[in-house]
Amino acid sequence: MSNIALWCIICEDRSIFKVTIGTGNDLFDLRKAILEELPNAENVKATQLTLWRTNTASNVLRDKETAIELYLNEKLEDPADTVGNTFINV
């Protein structure tokens, strides 16, 4: 199994961080990996995270004047989907 690096953004404050995870892991594992990177996430559960797939430059997403909803292409709802299949060709 190979690893993939994914850039994540918190919509509310537009902070961006990287998570590295195996392509064979599922999206629930990705949620848990994201939580490990978040400071002050003690009261947040993995099931509370909403994941979206987008292929947008980080400078666009970081701009607080940008309506970020326009760039949220695909809501990732099935926690059993694998990271490799979800982010193919990334």
HUHUUR-V518766 format. One record per pair of residues at least 12 apart in sequence whose ideal C-beta (glycine too) atoms are under 8 Angstrom apart, sorted by the first residue. I is the first residue (numbers start at 1). J is the second residue. D is the distance in whole Angstrom. If there is no record, write none. Layout:
BEGIN
[[I J D] [I J D]]
END
This chain:
BEGIN
[[1 22 5] [1 23 6] [1 24 4] [2 22 7] [2 23 5] [3 20 5] [3 21 7] [3 22 6] [3 23 7] [4 20 7] [4 21 6] [4 22 8] [4 23 5] [4 83 6] [4 84 7] [4 87 6] [4 90 6] [5 18 6] [5 19 7] [5 20 5] [6 18 7] [6 19 5] [6 20 8] [6 21 7] [6 30 8] [6 83 8] [6 87 6] [6 90 7] [7 58 6] [8 34 6] [8 37 8] [9 58 8] [9 61 5] [9 62 8] [9 68 8] [10 38 8] [11 68 6] [14 61 7] [14 62 5] [14 63 8] [14 64 6] [14 68 8] [16 58 5] [16 61 7] [16 62 6] [17 37 5] [17 38 8] [18 37 8] [19 33 5] [19 34 6] [19 37 6] [20 33 8] [21 33 5] [21 83 6] [22 83 7] [23 82 7] [23 83 5] [23 84 3] [23 87 8] [24 82 6] [24 83 7] [24 84 6] [25 82 7] [25 83 5] [26 79 6] [26 80 5] [26 81 6] [26 82 6] [26 83 7] [27 51 6] [27 76 6] [27 78 7] [27 79 5] [27 80 7] [27 81 5] [27 82 8] [27 83 7] [27 86 6] [28 46 6] [28 79 4] [28 80 7] [29 83 7] [30 51 7] [30 83 6] [31 46 4] [31 47 7] [31 49 5] [31 51 7] [31 79 7] [32 46 5] [34 46 8] [34 49 6] [35 49 7] [50 75 7] [51 75 7] [51 76 4] [52 72 4] [52 73 7] [52 74 7] [52 75 6] [52 76 7] [53 73 6] [53 74 4] [53 76 6] [53 86 7] [53 87 7] [54 71 5] [54 72 6] [54 73 5] [54 74 8] [55 73 7] [55 90 8] [56 71 4]]
END
